Amino acid sequence: MINIDEKQKRILQLLCQNDEYVSLEWLQETLSVSKRTVYYLINKINDTLAVYQIAPIQNKRGAGYYIENEQKKQIQSLFTESLVESSLKAEDRIQFLICWLLYPDKVIHVETIMECFGISRNSVFSDLKKLKTEIQKYHLDLVYSPKEGYKLQGIPANFHAIFLHYIMILLQKVSYREIFFLNVSEVELYYRRLLSISDQLGNEYKGDNYLLAISCLLSITHHTNEKFDFSLLELKDLGKTKELNLIDEMFQDFNVHERLYLAIYLLGSKAGNTVAYKDDEKDIELFELAQVLTEKFEKVSRIRFSDKNELINSLYLHFKLSLYYYKISIQIMNPFTADVKKNYPDLYEIVNTLCIENEDIFPFPLSEGEIVYITIHFGGHIRNESSYLYRKMRVLIVCPSGISTSVLLRKEIENSFANIQVVDSIAVADIPDTVKDIDFIISTVDIQAQVPCIKVHTILSREDKSRIASLISLNENTYSNNPNGIEELLNIVYRYVDPKDHENVKTDIIQFLQNGNPLLQINEISQYRLCEVLNVDDIVLANKQMGWEEGIKVASRPLLNNGYIKPNYIASMINLVCDYGPYFVLRNGVALAHGKSNEGANMLGLSLLVNKSGVLFEYLEVKLLFVLSSPDQNKHLRLLRDIMELSEDEKIVQEILEQTTTALIHEKIKLLYHDIAKK
């Protein structure tokens, strides 16, 4: 362990907690010492670091002192306790500041922030700069005046949703008791009330810190003089919900508008639910929107939905709720945004592009959270038609978060584990007293049942999949080549355990796995990328103007010659153009042709026709014509995203067209692919 005095250790703490240069004056003021003492302490620290072969503290004239991230790790290894455990990281501070500045409890100046977080003036300005960038997507502005200090300005009706979004992220890292601008006693009071409401509704709202986040919001907004832009008549239909009836009973100290707002946020947390309001003029428009979006998604993604009508109806109901919120000037943040973008990046990007291109047909603004909800609906209806050669395990899903999220969870489980059959998706209150013919339960909340249970996130993580796979491995009837279940594993363990303890060891291991702890690890299969599928031999170079039908045939020739497709696949593409027009033309003269997966697609493949004179699709001219073959509904999404990103850059397209051989074209695409991947 490193041997330094407390003042030297304090300097290291301050430098490790800051991501920017720390001035000499600030160190002097914080430590209450002279400049000479600061110089002396820094020199002593550098002498000590040299002994451990660690680079010295950097000193930049006019800026101050700084420690690189790698140095911080090396320095931290010399201490038994964390140097920064009491400090928030820069990203966390920004989230903290957004919540604080939405509803400031006092005048906030730079010095106020320095004191609260123990950071330098430079770090404060750096945080505020990053904060400005972060809040732009919510149409917020950071304003300052000497009298009122820093605060956020924007549409007040959106403050609730923005606060909930960031406080939920913050609560994953710190306790609400550590958030100094909250009234802890009120937070706990409102949280108990909301838990009681959730219990009476069958635990529909437990999990994911949402109720705690709402309680934090209530502890602030209950003491503000907020103005509401909607009339009580607009919200008359909320009176039909159980949520509002229970809120009226439990929150009698709140005014009627506050209770209505609370009901809306509870309902809004359940993706797919809708308040039953009647608006005949918009119903047809919303239903047509759901139809158009589904059909365009099918065309762009070359995915066919076997339950297309069910998907359209679920989107229609969701759009009704979104329009309703928009009419009463309320913005709902999507609690699944980060999880969906992390676990379904390709699907999200395709849906995002599709929505932005068709933004003018939506009767309400398209926020990032709204696009994520649409992604959830599409993802929940993509099926994997994998076959299986063993008994399927019967699984019950308990998912109170909402209709569309439970559908996505169900599909993700069935697609990830071909030997699982999801019997049903139900709420906690609907779990029968006696669970029959069920191998185990997968739930997003803590439950007690007679069969093994696994608690997972609403959007499955890699760790969740590992726990499910481990529990599957316990079922001796699932795999015919291992009739003894885990006996072989236990026999290995028994070699190192006293025989009299064998039975207890077996019981403990089985209990460990039945409680959802992972024995196996799921390795995520990466999706194929553009340069992994497209080879030199798959590229055709031409300089002759041709019609679209000839263009498709020429572009498909490499796939046909190599057995990736059958002749009827080319006919399928031509028929689709006849039926729908040039729907697969993207941007900047780039198109991606494809047929139906069950009409001659043998395996995943990609070819490219580069025609400098163009392929004419009615009034559109295409110079880069890709042809995609994929018998699987899921494996090509990353590939599709690569091509869409390529088509968005006119400069990239032009550079490809300037190449004179197929080898040069392939090499250029390889280089461009790496550039795209970095973005």
N, C-alpha and C positions, 0 to 999 in steps of 0.2 A: 504493500500500500504506500502511496506517495506521502512524503512527510513535508507538509507546508503549514504555515500558520493560517488563522481564520481570515485575515484580510486578503491574503493571496488567494485563498479558496473562494472568497466572495467575488474577487475580480474574475476568476475563471467562470463562476456561476453566471455573472452578468454578461460576459462575452459569449458564453455558450447559449444563453437564452435569447441573444439578439442575432438577427440575420443580416444586419447592416453594421456599418462602422459606428463605434461608440466613441464619442469625443472625450478628450482629456478632462475638459471642464465638467462633463456630466459624471464621470467617474469620481472626480474630486468632490463634487457636491453630494453624490450618493453615499460615498464612504466617509464624508466629513473629515477629509485629510487635505494636506497641502499638495500642490503640483509635484514638489520634490519627492514627497512620499509615494505618489502614484508612480513616478519614474523608477524609484527604488524598488517598489513591489513588482513592477513589470519585469525589471532586470532580474530579480531573484527568481521569478517564475520561469523566465527564459533559461536561466542557468539550470534549473531543475528539469525542465523539458529536454534540454540537451543531454542530460544524463540518460534519459529514456529514449534518446534518438527520435524525438518529436520536434518538428519544425517550430521555430519561435513564433510568438504572437506578432501578427503583421501590424505595422505602424505606417499610415499614409498621412503625409503632411497636409494639414487643413481638414482632414476627415476624421482621424482618430485610429482606434485599435479594432482589430478584426481577427476572428478565428475561422478558418475554412471548415467545411463539414467533415472532411476526413480527419482533420486535426481534432475536432470535437469528439469523434468516436475514439480516437487514440487516448485523448485525455480522460474521457469517461471511463475507459478500461482501468485506469489507475485508482479509481475510487470504488468503494463498496456500495455507496449510495448514489442515486441519480443526482446529477448536477442541475437538472431541469425539471424534475418531477412536479414541482410546485408552479411551473410556468406553462402557459398555453403556447402551442406552436403558432406560427404566423397565420396559417390557414384557420386555426381555431379562433384566434383573436379577431379575425375578420368576421367570422360568423357571430361571435360574441358582440362585436361592435354594431353589426347590423341590427340585432335584436335590441340592443341598448339605445341606439340612435333613433329607432322607430318610435320608441316611447321613453324619451329621456326623463329621468327622475330628478335631474338637476342640470345646471348649466355645465356643459362639457367642453373644456378647452384642451389643447395639446398637453398641458401640464397634468390635467385630470387623468388622461389616458396613460401618461408616463407613470404616474403614481400607482394607478390601479394594476397595471401589468408589470411594473418594474422593468420597463424598457427605455431605450434612449429616444431622444427627440427624432433622430433620423429614422429609427424603426417605426415611430408613430406615423411620420409622413409617408413612409413606404407602405404601411398598412392601409392608410387612407387612400393612397393611390390605387392599390389593388381593390379596395372596397368600391371605389368609383366604377371600376371596370365591371365588377361583379354585379352591381345593382342596376347597370344599364339595361339588362334584359328584362327588368321589372318596371322600367320607365320611372325609376327613382333618381333623385338628384341629391347630392351631398351639399348642404349649404352651411355657411358660417357667418356669424356676426359677433362682434365683441360682447354685445349685451346678452344674446341668446346662446352663444357657443355653436357647436356642431349639432346638426340634426338632419334627418332625411325628409325630403319633400316628395310628394307624389299623390296618387289617388288614394284617399284615406280608406276607401272600401277594400283596397287590396292589402292594406297593412296587416290585417289579421292573418291572411294566408301566407304572406311572406314571413311574418314572425313565426308561425307554426312550422314552416319549412325549415328554417334555420335553427330554431330551438330544438327540434327533433334530432337534427344532426349533432347539435351541441350536447344533448342529453346522453348520447352514446359515448361521450368522452369524459364528461364531468357530472357530478351530482348537482341536482337543482339547488341543494343547500350551499353550493360554492358560487352560485350566480347571484352576486351581491345586490342587483337591482330588483330581485324578486322578494315578495313578502312570503317567507317560508310557511308561516302558520296558515295563511290563506290558501297557498298552493295545496297544502295537505288537506285542508277542509274541503276544497272543491274536488280534489282527487278522490276523496272518500265518497263524496256524493256521486261522482261519475262512475266509480266502481260499482256502487249500489245499483245505478241505472243499468249498467252493463250486465250485472248479475240477473236482473229482472228480465233482460232481453236475451238471456241465454248466452252470456259472455261474448256477445258479438263484437265488442269493441276493445277487448283485452289484447295486449301485445303491441310491440313496435313503439312503445312510449307515447302513443297518440293521445291517450287520455291525460297522461301527465303533462304533455305539451299544451293541451287545451287548458289544463288547470293553471299552468304558468301564464298563459295569455289572459285568462279570466282575472288573475290576481292583479293584473295591470289595467285592463280595459274597464273593469268595474268602477275604477276611480277616475276615469277620464270623461270628458264631456263630448263624446262622439256624436256626430250627426248622421242620421240614416236617410238614404235616398229613396227608400221604397215605402209604400203605404201598407197598412195591415191587410188591406183587401187583396193585395198581390200575393200575400202569403197565407191566404185562408185555407188552402189545401193542406198546409202543414198540420193543421188541426186534426187531420185524419190519421196522423202517424202516432205510434206508441211512444216514439222518442219525445215528441213535444209534450204529450200528456204526463210523462214521468218527469220531464224537466220542470213543467209548471208546478209539480208537486214538491220537487226537491230544491228548487231555486226560487222560492217565493220572495226572497230579498232582492231579486233581479227584476228590472223593469221588463215589460212585454217585448220590446225590441231585442234586448239582450238574450232573452229566452228563445226568441225566434232564430236569432243568429246562431246560438248554440245548437239548436236542432238542425239547422242547415249544415253545420260543420260535422256533426255526427253522421248525418245522412251522406254527406259528400265524401266521407272517408271510406264508404263502401262502393267501390267501383262497380258499375253495372246496375246499381239500384236507381230507382227514379221515383220522384214524387208524382202522384197521379193528378196532373193538371190537364185541363182541356184547352187546346188551341188548334182548332180544325184547319185554320189557314196555313199553319206551318207543318202540320203532320205529314202531308203529302210531300212537301219539299224536303223534309228530313228523311223520309223513307227513300225518296229518289236519290238523295245524297248518299245514303248507305249503299244503295244499289250501284251507283256510279263508282264509288270508291272501291267497292269489292271487285267490280269487273275490271277496273283499271289496275288494281293490284294483281289480279290473276294474269293479266296481259303482260305487265312489266316483269313480274317475278317468275312467270311460267309455272305457277302453282295452281292446282285445281282443287277447290274445296268440295268435298263430298257432301258436306252439310251447309251448303251455301246459303240456303234460306234461313237457317238458324243463325248464321253469322250476320246476315243483313238485319235480322230482327234485333239481335243484341246491340249492333251498332246504332240502329234507329232509336232504341230505348236510351242508350247512352247519350246520343245527340240531343234528345229531348231534355235530359237533365242539364247538359251543358248550356243549352239555349235558355233554360229557366234561370240558371245562375247569372247568365249574361244580362238577362232582362232586369234582374234586381240588383245589378252592379256588384256582384260578389265573385271573387276569384278564388277558386279552390286549388291548393297546391297538391300535387300528386306525390304521396309518400313513397311510391315505388320507382320514381324517376331514376335514381342512382343505380338501383338494382337491375332495372331493365336495360339501361344503357351499358352496364358492365357485363351482364350475362347474355344479352341478345343484341350485340352492337350492329351486326349486319342487318338483321330484321328491322331494327330501329332506324338505321340510316335509309333503308329503302322506303319505309313508311314516311319518314320525315321528308324525303325528296318528293314523294308522291303528293303529300299534303301541301307542301309549299307551292308546288306547281299548280295545284288546284285550289289555292287559297280563296280565290274569288267566288267559289260556289258554296263556301261555308257561311252560314248566317250569324256566326259568332267568331271572335278572334281566336286564332290558333296559337296557344301557348305551348311551351315545351311539355308541360304536364299533360295537356290535352293530346298531344301527339303520342306520348307514352301510353295513355289509356287506349288509343286506337291501336297501337302496337300490341298491347296486351290482348285485345280482341282478336286481331289477326293471328297472333302466335298461338292463341288458345284453340284455333280451328285448323292448324296445319297438322296433318296426320303422317305418321310413319307406318307404311304398310309392311313392316318386317314380319316374317313368319317365325314360328317357334317350334321346337321339337321336344318340349317338356311341359309339364303341368304348370299352368299359370297360377301364381299366388293371388289370392283374393284380398284386396286391400280396400279399406274404408278411409276416405279423406274427410277431415274435419277442418273447415276453412271458413271462419266467420268474417273474413275481410271483404267479401263481396262476390257477386256472381261471376264477373269476368275474370277476376284473379283466381277463383277456384277452378274455372275452366282451364286457364293457362297452367295451373299447377297440375291438374289432372293429365293434360296432354303431355306436359314435360315428363311426368313420371312414366306414362305409358310409352313415350318415345325413347326414353333413356333405358328402360328396363322392359325388354320384350316379354319377359316371363311374369309380368305383373298385370293383373286385370283389376281395374278400379271398379268396385261394385257400385259405389255411390259417393256423392259429395254432400255433406250435411253440416248443420250448425251444432254447436255443443249441446244445446237444449234438446236436439232431436236424437241424440245417441240413445239407443234402446238400453233398458236395464240388462238384458241378456244379449250379448253379441254372438250371433251364430254364423257359422260358415265363413269366418273372417280370419285370415292368417295374422294380420297386424293392422294397426291404424297409423296413418300419417296425419299429423295435426300441426296447425300453426300456433296453437295455444296449449298450455299445460292442461292435461286431462287425466282422469283416472278411469281405467277400464280393465276388463277381465283378460284382455289379450295384450301382447306387447305393443307399445306406442313409441313413435319417433316424432319428436318436435322438430320442425323445419321452418325455414323462412318462407314467406309467401312466394318469393321468387327464388327457386332452388339455387343454392350455392354448391360449389364443388364438395364442401364438407358434408352438406346435407345428402348428396348423392352417395358419398362414401358410407355414411351411416346406414342408408337404405340397402346398399349392396352388402354390407356386413350382416344385416339382419336376414337378408335373403339367403346368405350362405349357411345360416343355422337350420334352414328348412330341409330336412333330409329327403323330402319327396321331390324337391325341385330338380336335383341333378342325379340322374340314374347311376352315374359312375362313382358315387360316394354314398352308399346306403347307410353308412355309420355316422352320418352327420359330421360332427366335429371330433369324433373319437380319435382320429389319427393325430389331430393337433394336441389333444389331451395326452395321448401316449408319449408325445415328445416332452411335454411339461412334467409328466409323472416321473421321468427319469431323474429329475432333480428335486423331487418332493418326497417327504416321508410318506410311506404307503397309508398310514392312518389318516393322512390329510387329503387323500385323493378325492374323496367324495365332496368334501368342502370346497376344494379347488374347482372341481367341475361345476358345482352349483354357483360359485362366485363368477366364473367366466361366463357361463350362460346368462346369468343375471346382468352382467356387465354389458353384454351384447344386446340383450332384450330391452335394456334401458336406452338403446339408441346410440351407444358408443361405437365408433368405427373400428373395425378390424382390417378392412380393406380400404384402399385409396383409389378414387376414380381419377384417371388421367384424361383430361379433356382432349378430345380429338379436334385438332385444328382444321379449319376449313381450307379447301384448296384455293390458292391464289393464282392470279393471272399467268405469271411466268412459270408456274409449276405445271400448268395444263397446256399452254400454248407452246408448241415446239416449232422449229424452223420449217419442218416438212408440213406443218399445218397452215402455212401462210401461202396465199396465192397473190401474185403481183400482176396487175393488168393496167392498160392505158387505153381502154376502148370503152366508149359510152355504151351502156346496155340497159335493157329494161329490168324491172325488179324480179321477174320470174327467172330470167336467165342469170341474173346476179345471185339469186339464192342457190341455183343449181351449181354455179361455178364455185361459190364460197363453200358449199357443202361437200365438194369433191374429195378433199383430204379425209374427212370423217367417214365418208362412204367407202373409200378405198382401203382404209385401215380397220374397217369393221365396227366402228363406233356406232354407226346408224345403219338402218335398212332403207331401201329405196322409198318405202311408204312414209318414212319420216319427212323426206323432202316434200312429198305430196301433202303431208299434214301442215307444213309451214305455208305452202302456197294456198291451201284452203283457208287457213286462218287469215291471211292477208285479204283474200276475197270476201271473207265474212266481216272482218273488223277494220279493213283498211291498213295503212302503214303504222300500226299501233306500236311497233317495236323500234321506231326511229327515235333516237335520244336527242342529242344536241350536237352542234358543230359538225354535221355530216357524219355522225356515228350512229350505227344501228346494231341491234342485237336480235337476230332471228332465232326462233325456236319453235318446235312443234310440241305436241302433247307427249308426255313421257311414256304413255302406254301405246304409242303408235310408232314403234320402230326405234326407240332410243335404247341401245344395248348397254352403253356405259358412259361415264362422264367424259366428255371431250369438248374441245373448242377449236374452231378454225377461223381464219381471217382472210377476207378478200380486201386488198388495198388497190383501189381503182382510181387513179388520178383524174380520169375523165368522168367518173361518176356513174352511179347506179340510180336510175330514176324510179322513185316511188310516188306516182302521181305527180304532185307539184313539188315534191321534196327530192333533193339530190344527196345521195349518200356516197361517201368516198372510203369509209372504213366500215365494212360489213362483217360483223362477227356472227358465227353460227354456233349455238350451244346445244349440246346433247347431254341430258341428265335424266336417268331413270328414277332418281331419288328426289323427293320434294324438298329436302333440306340442305344437301351437300353443296349446292351451287350458289347459295346466298352471298358468301364472301366474294366469290368470283364475279357475280353480278354487280356487287358494290364496287369492285375494282374498275369494271368497265364503265359504270356510271360516273365514277370520279374522273376517269380518263376523258370521258366525253364532255365534261364541264370545263375543260381547259383548252381553249382554241389554240394556244401556242404549242401544246403537246401534240395535238392532232396534226398541225402543220409540220412539225419536226418529223413525224412518222412519214408523212407524204413526201418529204424531201429525200428519203432514202431510195437507193437505186436497185437494191437486191433484197431478197427475202432474208438473207443472213443479217444484213445491216438493219433491216426492220426489226428483226427479233432482238438484236443487240440493243437497239434504241429503246424498245419496249422494256427490256430488262433494266436498263438504266433509269427509265422513267418510273418504272414500278417501284424501285427503291426510293425515289423522290416522293412518290405518292404515299408510300408506307410511312414516311417520316412525318407527314402532315398530321 
